[in-house]
């Protein structure tokens, strides 16, 4: 099993925790960005894990278009927008 497969397996097994984090109103993309800045010395490990998390986020109800838009808003414009499934319930993208 590769490192990335292990990450996917762990995230898949821990979906309830992932949902709990996403539903936490104090959790924003800035939190991830801050962690990323501290882990840059670890190559692309965190970015790959973050990308896999987004795949799972999309799989549990956040549409591809909205999730990308929200990440860009948080990173580039610093809008106060949370990455929460309920914000996208009317924008499902299959």
Buried (B, 14 or more C-beta within 10 A) or exposed (E): EEEEEEBBEEBEEEEEEBBEBBEEEEBBBEEBEEEEEEBEEEEEBBEEBBEBBBEBBBEEBBBBEBBEBBBEBBEEEEEEBBBBBEBBEEBEEE
